[in-house]
Amino acid sequence: MFRRIFSKKNRVLLSELVRTDFKLRYQGSVLGYAWSLLQPLFFFLILYVVFTLLKVNKGIPHYSVYLLVGMVLWSFFREMTSGSITSIVGRGDLIRKIRIPRWIIILSSSFSAAISLVFNLVIILIFLAANHVGLSINDLWFFLIILEVYIFSLGIALYLSAAFVKYRDVSYIWDVIIQGGFYLTPIIYPLSKITNLTLQKFIMLNPISQSIQDARYAVVWRGTQTTSDTFAGGPYKFIPFGVVVVVFAAGLSYFRKQSKTFAEDL
């Protein structure tokens, strides 16, 4: 089954869609692909200056890298989910004309976001070197954290893209969720600043919060509060991973069900 899904024909189609998506994203702009680096970097600099002045960084070693890691992972999540919402509708002409696996369209959108992530990871490496943060072979589990974010985001992307075909309000609702989620996720502030333990636990049930904190623990600062710390090492620390599995399975199931009528609904 795996060989059939990633047959040569599907791989060629996926490659072409990824190139097209990435080119169209920055078509007409003067700086082009550079915006995949500049946009999150400018936003990071603004937040870094503001929250340094507010002394939010007090007690956090290498705060610039600490903040950047959180922003890069959040940007990857946001780009994968928000960017996929209109993917099916945007490829409506292609879907009506030829028979192609619908999932390839969502996968191509996710790969475009992954390309931007690779560029941003280079920036993180530069900041790590500038801040003299040492890395070891044990830090390679950082890439497993990225895989977790990808699977979680892909599950949401599959659901949102399928739902948008029938319900165009989905994009507006998700924009609100993304804006609220940014401040409910410990990106610009350390989790320790939240004194209410119940609220801490609620925040850390979110796989993105858990991933960001684990990523910071892995490559920036071992004093970062993780899910294991928040739940005192109990079984509840595994809930975010369960959420990832459930969200991906539910998103895939809903997408497969709705994809049968995409051509008629578009």
C-alpha positions as CSV (number, residue, x, y, z in Angstrom):
1,M,0.0,0.0,0.0
2,F,2.8,2.4,0.9
3,R,4.5,1.7,-2.5
4,R,1.2,2.4,-4.3
5,I,0.7,5.7,-2.5
6,F,4.2,6.9,-3.2
7,S,4.4,5.5,-6.7
8,K,6.6,7.2,-9.3
9,K,3.6,8.9,-10.8
10,N,2.5,10.3,-7.4
11,R,6.0,11.4,-6.5
12,V,6.4,13.3,-9.8
13,L,3.0,15.0,-9.2
14,L,3.8,15.8,-5.6
15,S,7.2,17.3,-6.6
16,E,5.5,19.5,-9.2
17,L,2.8,20.7,-6.9
18,V,5.4,21.6,-4.2
19,R,7.4,23.7,-6.6
20,T,4.3,25.4,-7.9
21,D,3.0,26.2,-4.4
22,F,6.3,27.6,-3.2
23,K,6.7,29.7,-6.4
24,L,3.2,31.1,-6.2
25,R,3.6,32.0,-2.5
26,Y,6.1,34.8,-3.3
27,Q,5.2,35.5,-6.9
28,G,5.2,39.3,-7.6
29,S,7.2,40.2,-4.5
30,V,10.6,42.0,-4.9
31,L,12.5,39.9,-2.4
32,G,10.7,36.7,-3.4
33,Y,11.9,33.6,-1.4
34,A,13.8,35.8,1.1
35,W,10.5,36.6,2.8
36,S,10.3,33.0,4.1
37,L,13.3,34.1,6.3
38,L,12.6,37.8,6.7
39,Q,9.0,37.7,7.8
40,P,9.5,35.6,10.9
41,L,12.8,37.2,11.6
42,F,11.3,40.8,11.7
43,F,8.5,39.6,13.9
44,F,11.0,37.9,16.2
45,L,13.1,41.1,16.5
46,I,10.0,43.2,17.4
47,L,8.9,40.8,20.1
48,Y,12.5,40.3,21.4
49,V,13.0,44.1,21.8
50,V,9.5,44.6,23.4
51,F,9.7,41.7,25.9
52,T,13.3,42.3,26.8
53,L,12.3,45.9,27.8
54,L,9.5,44.4,29.8
55,K,12.0,42.1,31.4
56,V,10.0,39.0,30.5
57,N,13.4,37.4,29.8
58,K,14.6,37.7,33.3
59,G,16.1,34.4,34.5
60,I,16.1,32.7,31.1
61,P,19.5,32.0,29.6
62,H,19.9,32.7,25.9
63,Y,16.4,34.3,25.7
64,S,16.9,35.3,22.0
65,V,17.3,31.6,21.0
66,Y,14.6,30.6,23.5
67,L,12.1,33.0,21.8
68,L,13.2,32.1,18.3
69,V,12.7,28.4,18.7
70,G,9.2,29.0,19.9
71,M,8.4,31.3,17.1
72,V,9.8,29.1,14.4
73,L,7.8,26.0,15.5
74,W,4.6,28.2,15.9
75,S,5.2,29.7,12.4
76,F,5.5,26.2,11.0
77,F,2.3,25.1,12.6
78,R,0.5,28.2,11.5
79,E,1.8,28.1,8.0
80,M,0.9,24.4,7.6
81,T,-2.7,24.8,8.9
82,S,-3.7,28.2,7.6
83,G,-1.9,27.7,4.3
84,S,-3.8,24.4,3.6
85,I,-7.3,25.7,4.2
86,T,-7.8,26.9,0.6
87,S,-5.6,24.2,-1.0
88,I,-8.5,22.0,-2.3
89,V,-10.6,25.0,-3.4
90,G,-7.6,26.6,-5.0
91,R,-7.0,23.4,-7.1
92,G,-10.6,23.1,-8.0
93,D,-9.9,23.2,-11.8
94,L,-7.3,20.5,-11.5
95,I,-9.6,18.2,-9.4
96,R,-12.5,18.6,-11.9
97,K,-10.4,17.9,-15.0
98,I,-8.2,15.0,-14.0
99,R,-8.4,12.2,-11.4
100,I,-5.6,12.7,-8.8
101,P,-5.2,11.6,-5.2
102,R,-6.7,14.5,-3.2
103,W,-4.3,14.0,-0.3
104,I,-1.3,15.0,-2.6
105,I,-2.6,18.6,-2.7
106,I,-2.5,18.9,1.1
107,L,0.8,17.1,1.3
108,S,2.3,19.5,-1.3
109,S,1.1,22.5,0.8
110,S,2.7,20.9,3.9
111,F,6.0,20.4,2.1
112,S,6.1,24.0,1.1
113,A,5.8,25.0,4.8
114,A,8.5,22.5,5.6
115,I,10.8,24.2,3.1
116,S,10.3,27.5,5.0
117,L,11.0,25.6,8.2
118,V,14.4,24.4,6.9
119,F,15.4,28.0,6.2
120,N,14.3,29.0,9.6
121,L,16.3,26.2,11.3
122,V,19.4,27.6,9.7
123,I,18.7,30.9,11.4
124,I,18.3,29.0,14.7
125,L,21.7,27.3,14.2
126,I,23.2,30.8,13.6
127,F,21.7,32.1,16.8
128,L,22.8,29.1,18.7
129,A,26.4,29.6,17.6
130,A,26.3,33.4,18.3
131,N,25.0,32.6,21.8
132,H,27.6,29.9,22.3
133,V,25.0,27.3,23.0
134,G,26.6,23.9,22.6
135,L,24.9,21.0,20.9
136,S,25.4,17.3,21.3
137,I,24.2,14.1,19.6
138,N,21.5,13.8,22.3
139,D,19.9,16.9,20.9
140,L,18.9,15.1,17.7
141,W,15.6,14.2,19.3
142,F,14.7,17.8,18.4
143,F,13.9,16.4,14.9
144,L,11.4,14.0,16.5
145,I,9.7,17.0,18.0
146,I,9.4,18.6,14.6
147,L,7.9,15.3,13.3
148,E,5.3,15.5,16.0
149,V,4.4,19.1,15.1
150,Y,4.2,18.0,11.4
151,I,1.8,15.1,12.1
152,F,-0.4,17.2,14.4
153,S,-0.5,20.1,11.9
154,L,-1.2,17.7,9.0
155,G,-4.2,16.2,10.8
156,I,-5.6,19.7,11.3
157,A,-4.8,20.7,7.7
158,L,-6.6,17.7,6.3
159,Y,-9.7,18.5,8.4
160,L,-9.7,22.3,7.6
161,S,-9.1,21.9,3.9
162,A,-12.0,19.4,3.6
163,A,-14.3,21.5,5.7
164,F,-13.6,24.7,3.8
165,V,-15.0,23.1,0.6
166,K,-18.5,23.3,2.1
167,Y,-18.1,25.9,4.8
168,R,-16.1,29.0,3.9
169,D,-16.5,30.3,7.4
170,V,-13.8,27.9,8.4
171,S,-11.0,30.2,7.4
172,Y,-12.3,33.1,9.6
173,I,-12.9,30.8,12.6
174,W,-9.3,29.3,12.3
175,D,-7.8,32.9,12.1
176,V,-9.4,33.6,15.5
177,I,-8.2,30.4,16.9
178,I,-4.7,31.0,15.7
179,Q,-4.6,34.5,17.1
180,G,-5.8,33.3,20.5
181,G,-3.6,30.2,20.4
182,F,-0.5,32.4,20.0
183,Y,-1.0,34.0,23.4
184,L,-2.2,30.8,25.1
185,T,1.0,29.1,24.0
186,P,4.2,29.8,25.9
187,I,6.0,31.4,23.0
188,I,6.9,34.9,24.2
189,Y,6.7,34.2,27.9
190,P,8.1,31.3,30.1
191,L,5.5,28.9,31.4
192,S,6.8,29.5,34.9
193,K,5.3,33.1,34.7
194,I,1.9,31.4,35.0
195,T,1.4,30.8,38.7
196,N,-1.9,28.9,38.5
197,L,-0.9,25.2,38.2
198,T,-4.3,24.2,36.7
199,L,-3.8,26.7,33.9
200,Q,-0.3,25.5,33.4
201,K,-1.5,21.9,33.0
202,F,-4.3,23.0,30.6
203,I,-1.7,24.9,28.4
204,M,0.7,21.9,28.3
205,L,-2.0,19.5,27.1
206,N,-1.7,21.3,23.8
207,P,0.8,19.4,21.7
208,I,2.3,22.7,20.3
209,S,3.0,24.0,23.8
210,Q,4.5,20.6,24.7
211,S,6.6,20.5,21.5
212,I,7.9,24.1,22.0
213,Q,8.9,23.5,25.6
214,D,10.5,20.1,24.7
215,A,12.4,21.7,21.8
216,R,13.7,24.5,24.1
217,Y,14.8,21.9,26.6
218,A,16.6,19.9,23.9
219,V,18.6,22.7,22.3
220,V,18.5,25.8,24.4
221,W,18.2,25.4,28.2
222,R,17.8,22.3,30.3
223,G,15.9,24.4,32.9
224,T,12.9,24.7,30.5
225,Q,9.7,23.5,32.1
226,T,8.4,20.4,30.2
227,T,5.2,18.4,30.3
228,S,6.9,15.9,32.6
229,D,7.7,18.7,35.1
230,T,4.2,20.2,34.9
231,F,2.5,16.8,35.6
232,A,5.2,15.7,38.1
233,G,6.1,12.8,35.8
234,G,2.6,11.2,35.9
235,P,0.8,9.5,33.1
236,Y,-0.9,12.7,32.1
237,K,2.4,13.8,30.4
238,F,1.5,11.5,27.6
239,I,-1.8,13.1,26.8
240,P,-0.4,15.6,24.2
241,F,1.0,12.6,22.2
242,G,-2.4,11.0,22.4
243,V,-4.0,14.2,21.1
244,V,-1.6,14.2,18.1
245,V,-2.7,10.6,17.2
246,V,-6.4,11.3,17.6
247,V,-6.3,14.6,15.7
248,F,-4.3,13.0,12.8
249,A,-6.6,10.0,12.6
250,A,-9.8,12.1,12.8
251,G,-8.5,14.6,10.2
252,L,-7.5,11.8,7.8
253,S,-10.8,10.0,8.3
254,Y,-12.9,13.2,7.7
255,F,-10.8,14.1,4.6
256,R,-11.2,10.7,3.0
257,K,-14.9,10.8,3.5
258,Q,-15.4,14.3,2.2
259,S,-12.9,13.9,-0.7
260,K,-15.4,11.6,-2.6
261,T,-17.6,14.6,-3.3
262,F,-14.9,17.4,-3.8
263,A,-15.5,17.6,-7.6
264,E,-19.2,18.0,-7.1
265,D,-19.0,20.5,-4.2
266,L,-16.4,22.8,-5.8
